[in-house]
């Protein structure tokens, strides 16, 4: 990755992709993502722990700090030719007032016609994906890593290459790559093309839902609770009720055996009287 690409990342907002304003005096104009993990997770659904420093900008702007309605930018690794991040930074760097549209009903330019066609193709693609997963329930466990962890090694195919989380409402491409349905729609909407982000093949025009066998494998992944250590299935870990280890140890602690009752010893005088009677 070029040093120029790193410089671009440092100057862009991770949420909206706009150029960061410079701070004036003690007033902050941008904020570190690593210092606002909970804010980004709750308002934008961004998991800072999964950020890659070569891919994701480390800061976000003040506008995004004040509102949670801004659209997110999908960040891709650096490419020597046609890098989206470098192109975005170049456009932002140029700035300037946008040109006014021409009046009248003249013919669309080649670029405008191509843009309209691309938007139509993206809309058709999203409608196709929505139709595939319409009856597929979401199986992702929110905040899974906070309370649970996988008991063994999970095949990498079960993780989405875009969000790096366990697959949710997954679809499969003709090139046999798995994606979350929402993630693949975001990729196509952002890039405007139907190329697979993994192998760059034009294979997204035909998609299919994962087989029921693969979906069941994901549901049955062994999970261990971080609090009580109990094993469960990934599908059931969200409903798992547990107690902490100290309480669990107290419940399983054996009860002490009551001491045997000792009878009082007879007085020596009483023993002598009994001997005389005998």
Rosetta blueprint (number, residue, H / E / L):
1 X L
2 X L
3 X H
4 X H
5 X H
6 X H
7 X H
8 X H
9 X H
10 X H
11 X L
12 X E
13 X E
14 X L
15 X L
16 X L
17 X L
18 X L
19 X E
20 X L
21 X L
22 X L
23 X L
24 X E
25 X L
26 X L
27 X E
28 X L
29 X L
30 X E
31 X E
32 X E
33 X H
34 X H
35 X H
36 X L
37 X H
38 X H
39 X H
40 X H
41 X H
42 X H
43 X H
44 X H
45 X L
46 X L
47 X L
48 X H
49 X H
50 X H
51 X L
52 X L
53 X L
54 X L
55 X L
56 X L
57 X L
58 X L
59 X E
60 X E
61 X E
62 X H
63 X H
64 X H
65 X H
66 X H
67 X L
68 X L
69 X L
70 X L
71 X L
72 X L
73 X L
74 X L
75 X L
76 X L
77 X L
78 X L
79 X L
80 X L
81 X L
82 X L
83 X L
84 X H
85 X H
86 X H
87 X H
88 X H
89 X H
90 X H
91 X H
92 X H
93 X H
94 X H
95 X L
96 X L
97 X L
98 X L
99 X L
100 X L
101 X L
102 X L
103 X L
104 X L
105 X L
106 X L
107 X L
108 X L
109 X L
110 X H
111 X H
112 X H
113 X H
114 X H
115 X H
116 X H
117 X H
118 X H
119 X H
120 X H
121 X H
122 X H
123 X H
124 X H
125 X H
126 X H
127 X H
128 X H
129 X H
130 X H
131 X H
132 X H
133 X L
134 X L
135 X L
136 X L
137 X L
138 X L
139 X L
140 X L
141 X L
142 X L
143 X L
144 X H
145 X H
146 X H
147 X H
148 X E
149 X E
150 X E
151 X L
152 X L
153 X L
154 X L
155 X L
156 X H
157 X H
158 X H
159 X E
160 X L
161 X L
162 X L
163 X L
164 X L
165 X L
166 X E
167 X L
168 X L
169 X L
170 X E
171 X E
172 X E
173 X E
174 X L
175 X L
176 X L
177 X L
178 X E
179 X E
180 X E
181 X H
182 X H
183 X H
184 X H
185 X H
186 X H
187 X H
188 X H
189 X H
190 X H
191 X H
192 X L
193 X L
194 X L
195 X L
196 X L
197 X L
198 X L
199 X L
200 X L
201 X L
202 X L
203 X L
204 X L
205 X L
206 X L
207 X E
208 X E
209 X E
210 X L
211 X L
212 X H
213 X H
214 X H
215 X H
216 X H
217 X H
218 X H
219 X H
220 X L
221 X L
222 X E
223 X E
224 X E
225 X E
226 X L
227 X L
228 X L
229 X L
230 X L
231 X E
232 X E
233 X E
234 X L
235 X L
236 X L
237 X H
238 X H
239 X H
240 X L
241 X L
242 X L
243 X L
244 X L
245 X H
246 X H
247 X H
248 X H
249 X H
250 X H
251 X H
252 X L
253 X L
254 X L
255 X L
256 X L
257 X L
258 X L
259 X L
260 X L
261 X L
262 X L
263 X L
264 X L
265 X L
266 X L
267 X L
268 X H
269 X H
270 X H
271 X H
272 X H
273 X H
274 X H
275 X H
276 X H
277 X H
278 X L
